[in-house]
Amino acid sequence: MTAARGSVRRQVTIARPPDAVWAVVGDPARLAEWFPGIVSATVEGDERTIVTGSGIPMPERILTVDPLQRRFQYRVTSSLFREHLGTIDVLALEDGSSLVVYGTDADPAVMALVIAGAAGAGLRTLKQRMESTEEET
């Protein structure tokens, strides 16, 4: 019997236009700017390697960077996962603000919970960063 897959979703509303939020979220190299525990993100082609605060490199494959839908998808390819899919969507709200939704599907399921905790913190950091500046980043 194999462990069940886990699926989690976190979201936050940001009082900034979706294109401004997408400029940060949609750039795979900028992850360390808003995701706590990540000290760097290096992108080569469709491969991204993040390095955690403890110095552990985590290889990923970038699957989707869609500026029209404002959707970013990636797959962690580390041996810690049997399977993984991360999706970040930046949605336009009627008042001109943004809804950012971060979803993770993972096997083993416990890894989805680990990412969900970090993603929640990351979205809070992103909100604080985006709302504290009026600059287009």
Residue frames as a rotation matrix with the C-alpha (Angstrom) as fourth column:
MET 1
0.584 0.812 0.000 0.00
0.812 -0.584 0.000 0.00
0.000 0.000 -1.000 0.00
THR 2
-0.462 -0.740 0.489 1.35
0.727 -0.632 -0.269 3.43
0.508 0.231 0.830 -0.92
ALA 3
-0.607 0.179 -0.774 0.88
0.524 -0.641 -0.560 6.65
-0.597 -0.746 0.296 0.99
ALA 4
0.434 0.847 0.308 -1.98
0.853 -0.277 -0.442 8.86
-0.290 0.454 -0.842 -0.12
ARG 5
-0.448 -0.485 0.751 -1.32
0.712 -0.702 -0.029 11.96
0.541 0.522 0.660 -2.14
GLY 6
-0.153 0.356 -0.922 -1.89
0.762 -0.552 -0.340 15.30
-0.630 -0.754 -0.187 -0.48
SER 7
-0.267 0.148 0.952 -3.49
0.740 -0.602 0.301 18.35
0.617 0.785 0.052 -2.01
VAL 8
-0.023 0.202 -0.979 -3.53
0.839 -0.529 -0.128 21.75
-0.544 -0.824 -0.157 -0.32
ARG 9
0.011 0.057 0.998 -4.32
0.725 -0.688 0.031 25.31
0.689 0.723 -0.049 -1.29
ARG 10
-0.190 -0.086 -0.978 -3.53
0.774 -0.627 -0.095 28.68
-0.604 -0.775 0.186 0.29
GLN 11
0.045 0.224 0.974 -4.68
0.841 -0.534 0.084 32.08
0.538 0.816 -0.212 -0.92
VAL 12
-0.319 -0.150 -0.936 -4.35
0.687 -0.717 -0.120 35.78
-0.653 -0.681 0.332 -0.16
THR 13
0.678 0.503 0.536 -5.91
0.722 -0.593 -0.356 38.98
0.139 0.629 -0.765 -1.46
ILE 14
-0.370 -0.857 -0.359 -3.39
0.820 -0.483 0.307 41.70
-0.436 -0.181 0.882 -2.30
ALA 15
0.635 0.627 -0.451 -4.40
0.415 -0.769 -0.485 45.33
-0.651 0.121 -0.749 -2.78
ARG 16
-0.363 -0.724 -0.587 -2.32
-0.398 -0.449 0.800 45.69
-0.843 0.524 -0.125 -5.93
PRO 17
0.438 0.511 -0.740 -3.10
-0.877 0.062 -0.476 45.19
-0.198 0.858 0.475 -9.63
PRO 18
0.844 -0.035 0.536 -2.60
0.007 0.999 0.053 41.63
-0.537 -0.041 0.843 -10.86
ASP 19
0.793 -0.593 0.142 0.07
0.224 0.067 -0.972 42.61
0.567 0.803 0.186 -13.39
ALA 20
0.247 -0.708 0.662 2.18
-0.795 -0.539 -0.279 44.13
0.555 -0.457 -0.695 -10.60
VAL 21
0.423 -0.042 0.905 1.83
-0.699 0.620 0.356 40.98
-0.576 -0.783 0.234 -8.49
TRP 22
0.959 -0.028 0.281 2.52
0.189 0.804 -0.564 38.76
-0.210 0.594 0.777 -11.51
ALA 23
0.622 -0.779 0.078 5.77
-0.426 -0.420 -0.801 40.67
0.657 0.465 -0.593 -12.17
VAL 24
-0.141 -0.647 0.749 7.08
-0.990 0.106 -0.094 39.17
-0.019 -0.755 -0.655 -8.92
VAL 25
0.244 0.340 0.908 5.28
-0.497 0.848 -0.184 35.80
-0.833 -0.406 0.375 -8.78
GLY 26
0.960 0.265 0.087 5.73
-0.055 0.485 -0.873 35.01
-0.274 0.833 0.481 -12.47
ASP 27
0.408 -0.896 -0.174 9.51
-0.699 -0.185 -0.691 35.45
0.587 0.404 -0.702 -12.40
PRO 28
0.831 0.012 -0.556 10.94
0.201 0.926 0.320 32.10
0.519 -0.378 0.767 -11.24
ALA 29
-0.155 -0.983 -0.096 14.24
0.572 -0.010 -0.820 33.69
0.805 -0.182 0.564 -10.22
ARG 30
-0.418 0.023 0.908 12.51
-0.438 -0.881 -0.179 36.04
0.796 -0.473 0.378 -7.72
LEU 31
0.368 0.643 -0.671 11.15
0.245 0.630 0.737 33.35
0.897 -0.435 0.074 -5.38
ALA 32
-0.278 -0.578 -0.768 13.65
0.890 0.147 -0.432 34.15
0.362 -0.803 0.473 -2.61
GLU 33
-0.817 -0.010 0.576 12.24
-0.049 -0.995 -0.087 37.71
0.574 -0.099 0.813 -2.45
TRP 34
-0.196 0.866 0.460 8.92
-0.872 -0.369 0.322 36.52
0.448 -0.338 0.827 -1.02
PHE 35
0.651 0.428 -0.627 9.15
-0.181 0.890 0.419 32.87
0.737 -0.159 0.657 0.04
PRO 36
0.434 -0.491 0.755 10.62
-0.901 -0.210 0.380 32.48
-0.028 -0.845 -0.534 3.56
GLY 37
0.487 -0.336 0.806 13.27
-0.202 0.855 0.478 29.82
-0.850 -0.396 0.348 3.95
ILE 38
0.660 -0.311 0.684 14.51
0.749 0.343 -0.566 30.15
-0.059 0.886 0.459 0.36
VAL 39
0.272 -0.648 -0.711 17.82
0.232 -0.673 0.702 32.00
-0.934 -0.356 -0.033 0.08
SER 40
-0.533 -0.421 -0.734 18.31
-0.587 -0.440 0.679 31.74
-0.609 0.793 -0.013 -3.69
ALA 41
0.489 0.631 0.602 16.67
0.183 0.601 -0.778 30.58
-0.853 0.491 0.179 -6.90
THR 42
-0.512 -0.720 -0.469 18.74
-0.459 -0.233 0.857 29.93
-0.726 0.654 -0.211 -10.00
VAL 43
0.593 0.773 0.226 17.03
-0.110 0.355 -0.928 29.38
-0.798 0.526 0.295 -13.34
GLU 44
-0.644 -0.692 -0.326 18.59
-0.499 0.058 0.864 27.71
-0.579 0.720 -0.383 -16.39
GLY 45
-0.832 0.432 -0.348 16.11
-0.177 0.388 0.904 27.00
0.526 0.814 -0.246 -19.17
ASP 46
0.227 0.973 0.025 13.18
-0.434 0.078 0.898 25.13
0.872 -0.215 0.440 -17.61
GLU 47
0.157 -0.258 -0.953 15.20
0.750 0.659 -0.055 24.06
0.643 -0.706 0.297 -14.56
ARG 48
0.363 -0.076 0.929 15.15
-0.522 -0.842 0.135 26.01
0.772 -0.533 -0.345 -11.31
THR 49
-0.092 -0.411 -0.907 17.26
0.684 0.635 -0.358 25.17
0.723 -0.654 0.223 -8.29
ILE 50
0.620 0.280 0.734 16.24
-0.351 -0.737 0.577 26.70
0.702 -0.615 -0.358 -5.03
VAL 51
-0.454 -0.746 -0.487 18.50
0.319 0.374 -0.871 26.67
0.832 -0.551 0.068 -2.01
THR 52
0.632 0.729 -0.264 16.95
0.449 -0.067 0.891 26.55
0.632 -0.682 -0.369 1.44
GLY 53
0.664 -0.321 0.676 18.16
-0.608 -0.757 0.237 28.48
0.435 -0.568 -0.698 4.47
SER 54
0.674 -0.419 0.609 19.81
-0.316 0.582 0.750 25.29
-0.668 -0.697 0.259 5.70
GLY 55
-0.228 -0.867 -0.444 21.82
-0.773 -0.116 0.623 25.08
-0.592 0.485 -0.644 2.46
ILE 56
-0.326 0.170 0.930 19.87
0.307 0.949 -0.066 22.24
-0.894 0.264 -0.361 0.86
PRO 57
-0.788 0.080 -0.610 19.50
-0.575 -0.452 0.683 22.56
-0.221 0.889 0.402 -2.93
MET 58
-0.167 0.820 0.547 16.08
0.153 0.570 -0.807 21.56
-0.974 -0.051 -0.220 -4.26
PRO 59
-0.971 -0.231 -0.056 15.85
-0.023 -0.141 0.990 20.95
-0.237 0.963 0.131 -8.03
GLU 60
-0.013 0.999 -0.037 12.62
0.073 -0.036 -0.997 21.84
-0.997 -0.016 -0.073 -9.83
ARG 61
-0.750 -0.077 0.657 11.27
0.654 0.065 0.754 21.74
-0.100 0.995 0.002 -13.37
ILE 62
-0.573 0.559 -0.599 9.34
-0.357 -0.829 -0.431 24.78
-0.737 -0.033 0.675 -14.56
LEU 63
-0.505 0.481 0.717 6.24
0.700 0.714 0.013 23.58
-0.505 0.509 -0.697 -16.40
THR 64
0.248 0.697 0.673 4.21
0.900 -0.423 0.107 26.73
0.359 0.579 -0.732 -17.09
VAL 65
-0.583 -0.216 -0.783 4.92
0.460 -0.882 -0.100 30.45
-0.669 -0.419 0.614 -17.10
ASP 66
-0.276 0.630 0.726 1.78
0.918 -0.052 0.394 31.92
0.286 0.775 -0.563 -18.65
PRO 67
-0.941 -0.158 -0.298 1.57
0.258 -0.906 -0.336 35.73
-0.216 -0.393 0.894 -18.46
LEU 68
-0.617 0.781 0.097 -1.91
-0.313 -0.357 0.880 35.78
0.722 0.512 0.465 -20.07
GLN 69
0.392 0.750 -0.533 -3.46
0.237 0.477 0.846 33.56
0.889 -0.458 0.009 -17.40
ARG 70
0.041 -0.541 0.840 -0.87
-0.832 -0.484 -0.271 34.70
0.553 -0.688 -0.470 -14.84
ARG 71
0.947 0.244 0.210 -0.15
-0.316 0.832 0.456 31.07
-0.064 -0.498 0.865 -13.97
PHE 72
-0.105 -0.989 -0.106 3.14
-0.920 0.137 -0.367 29.56
0.378 0.059 -0.924 -12.83
GLN 73
0.923 0.352 0.154 3.52
-0.384 0.860 0.335 25.79
-0.014 -0.369 0.929 -12.43
TYR 74
-0.094 -0.986 -0.138 6.49
-0.897 0.144 -0.418 23.76
0.432 0.084 -0.898 -11.35
ARG 75
0.869 0.245 -0.429 7.42
-0.085 0.929 0.359 20.25
0.487 -0.275 0.829 -10.27
VAL 76
0.322 -0.779 0.539 9.91
-0.894 -0.063 0.443 19.51
-0.311 -0.624 -0.716 -7.49
THR 77
0.612 -0.152 -0.776 12.20
-0.445 0.745 -0.497 16.81
0.654 0.649 0.388 -8.88
SER 78
-0.344 -0.719 0.603 14.02
-0.909 0.094 -0.406 16.07
0.236 -0.688 -0.686 -5.62
SER 79
-0.567 0.059 -0.822 13.98
-0.005 0.997 0.075 12.47
0.824 0.047 -0.565 -4.38
LEU 80
-0.949 0.296 0.110 12.01
-0.150 -0.117 -0.982 13.70
-0.278 -0.948 0.155 -1.34
PHE 81
-0.052 0.969 -0.240 8.94
-0.762 -0.194 -0.618 13.52
-0.646 0.150 0.749 -3.60
ARG 82
-0.450 0.060 0.891 7.47
0.488 0.853 0.188 10.64
-0.748 0.519 -0.413 -5.58
GLU 83
-0.179 0.460 0.870 5.28
0.897 -0.287 0.337 13.20
0.404 0.841 -0.361 -7.31
HIS 84
-0.300 0.095 -0.949 4.74
0.587 -0.766 -0.262 16.96
-0.752 -0.635 0.174 -7.03
LEU 85
-0.254 0.214 0.943 2.91
0.800 -0.502 0.329 19.76
0.544 0.838 -0.043 -8.80
GLY 86
-0.380 0.108 -0.919 2.85
0.631 -0.696 -0.342 23.36
-0.676 -0.710 0.196 -7.58
THR 87
-0.175 0.410 0.895 0.55
0.853 -0.391 0.346 25.96
0.492 0.824 -0.282 -9.15
ILE 88
-0.501 0.040 -0.864 0.41
0.516 -0.788 -0.336 29.69
-0.694 -0.615 0.374 -8.45
ASP 89
-0.115 0.560 0.821 -2.37
0.910 -0.272 0.313 31.76
0.398 0.783 -0.478 -10.02
VAL 90
-0.826 -0.034 -0.562 -2.74
0.270 -0.900 -0.342 35.54
-0.495 -0.434 0.753 -9.85
LEU 91
-0.260 0.855 0.449 -6.39
0.952 0.149 0.267 36.42
0.161 0.497 -0.853 -10.45
ALA 92
-0.881 0.027 0.472 -7.87
0.019 -0.995 0.093 39.85
0.473 0.091 0.876 -11.10
LEU 93
-0.422 0.778 -0.466 -10.62
0.835 0.133 -0.534 40.98
-0.353 -0.614 -0.706 -8.73
GLU 94
0.314 0.695 0.647 -13.30
0.899 -0.437 0.033 43.49
0.306 0.571 -0.762 -9.69
ASP 95
0.933 0.074 -0.352 -11.85
0.239 -0.858 0.454 46.23
-0.268 -0.508 -0.819 -7.48
GLY 96
0.717 -0.697 -0.037 -8.47
-0.437 -0.407 -0.802 46.08
0.543 0.591 -0.596 -9.23
SER 97
0.129 -0.663 0.737 -6.80
-0.921 0.194 0.337 44.02
-0.366 -0.723 -0.586 -6.52
SER 98
-0.199 -0.349 -0.916 -5.45
-0.707 0.699 -0.112 40.48
0.679 0.625 -0.386 -6.86
LEU 99
0.734 0.280 0.619 -6.24
-0.607 0.681 0.411 37.04
-0.306 -0.677 0.669 -5.48
VAL 100
-0.204 -0.851 -0.483 -3.13
-0.881 0.375 -0.289 34.86
0.428 0.367 -0.826 -5.36
VAL 101
0.796 0.496 0.348 -3.82
-0.585 0.778 0.230 31.13
-0.157 -0.386 0.909 -5.07
TYR 102
-0.321 -0.928 -0.188 -0.99
-0.920 0.352 -0.171 28.67
0.225 0.118 -0.967 -4.32
GLY 103
0.766 0.610 0.205 -1.87
-0.635 0.767 0.092 25.00
-0.101 -0.200 0.974 -4.72
THR 104
-0.425 -0.901 -0.083 0.30
-0.904 0.428 -0.013 21.94
0.047 0.070 -0.996 -4.15
ASP 105
0.863 0.497 -0.091 -0.30
-0.495 0.868 0.050 18.28
0.104 0.002 0.995 -4.94
ALA 106
-0.143 -0.990 0.006 2.34
-0.933 0.133 -0.333 15.94
0.329 -0.053 -0.943 -3.55
ASP 107
0.956 0.188 -0.225 3.18
-0.108 0.939 0.327 12.33
0.273 -0.288 0.918 -2.83
PRO 108
-0.522 0.469 -0.713 3.98
0.796 0.567 -0.210 11.64
0.306 -0.677 -0.669 -0.05
ALA 109
0.392 0.861 0.324 1.06
0.631 -0.508 0.585 13.61
0.669 -0.025 -0.743 1.38
VAL 110
0.521 -0.219 -0.825 3.07
0.751 -0.343 0.565 14.95
-0.407 -0.913 -0.014 4.30
MET 111
-0.600 -0.793 0.109 5.20
0.738 -0.495 0.458 16.95
-0.310 0.355 0.882 1.85
ALA 112
-0.177 0.632 0.754 2.08
0.586 -0.548 0.597 18.80
0.791 0.548 -0.273 0.67
LEU 113
0.779 0.474 -0.411 1.50
0.592 -0.339 0.731 19.86
0.208 -0.813 -0.544 4.28
VAL 114
0.009 -0.875 -0.483 5.10
0.795 -0.287 0.534 21.05
-0.607 -0.389 0.693 4.61
ILE 115
-0.746 -0.274 0.607 4.84
0.636 -0.564 0.527 23.13
0.198 0.779 0.595 1.44
ALA 116
0.214 0.922 0.323 1.40
0.647 -0.382 0.660 24.45
0.732 0.067 -0.678 2.46
GLY 117
0.609 -0.052 -0.791 2.80
0.722 -0.377 0.580 25.86
-0.329 -0.925 -0.192 5.68
ALA 118
-0.456 -0.862 -0.222 5.65
0.606 -0.483 0.632 27.54
-0.652 0.154 0.743 3.84
ALA 119
-0.571 0.299 0.764 3.33
0.686 -0.337 0.645 28.74
0.450 0.893 -0.013 1.05
GLY 120
0.563 0.804 -0.191 1.02
0.762 -0.415 0.498 30.38
0.321 -0.426 -0.846 3.58
ALA 121
0.325 -0.557 -0.764 3.97
0.540 -0.554 0.633 32.25
-0.776 -0.619 0.121 5.06
GLY 122
-0.685 -0.619 0.385 5.18
0.641 -0.260 0.722 33.13
-0.347 0.741 0.575 1.57
LEU 123
-0.117 0.734 0.669 1.82
0.787 -0.342 0.514 34.57
0.606 0.586 -0.538 0.56
ARG 124
0.752 0.338 -0.567 1.71
0.640 -0.581 0.503 36.68
-0.159 -0.741 -0.653 3.72
THR 125
-0.136 -0.896 -0.423 5.21
0.498 -0.431 0.753 37.98
-0.856 -0.108 0.505 2.95
LEU 126
-0.651 -0.043 0.757 4.22
0.751 -0.183 0.635 38.68
0.111 0.982 0.152 -0.67
LYS 127
0.414 0.890 0.190 1.14
0.797 -0.455 0.396 40.63
0.439 -0.013 -0.898 0.48
GLN 128
0.618 -0.229 -0.752 3.16
0.510 -0.611 0.605 42.70
-0.598 -0.758 -0.261 2.95
ARG 129
-0.466 -0.885 0.013 5.88
0.528 -0.267 0.806 43.41
-0.710 0.382 0.591 0.37
MET 130
-0.536 0.294 0.791 3.46
0.785 -0.171 0.595 44.28
0.310 0.940 -0.140 -2.44
GLU 131
0.519 0.851 0.087 1.22
0.735 -0.496 0.462 46.47
0.436 -0.175 -0.882 -0.32
SER 132
0.448 -0.419 -0.790 4.10
0.595 -0.520 0.613 48.38
-0.667 -0.745 0.017 1.26
THR 133
-0.659 -0.674 -0.333 5.22
0.141 -0.546 0.826 49.80
-0.739 0.497 0.455 -2.09
GLU 134
0.507 0.824 -0.253 3.39
-0.087 -0.243 -0.966 51.45
-0.858 0.512 -0.052 -4.95
GLU 135
-0.271 -0.692 -0.669 6.25
-0.824 -0.194 0.533 50.83
-0.498 0.696 -0.517 -7.36
GLU 136
0.863 0.341 -0.374 5.85
-0.494 0.725 -0.480 48.42
0.107 0.599 0.794 -10.24
THR 137
0.261 -0.802 0.538 8.34
-0.611 0.294 0.735 45.74
-0.747 -0.521 -0.413 -9.21
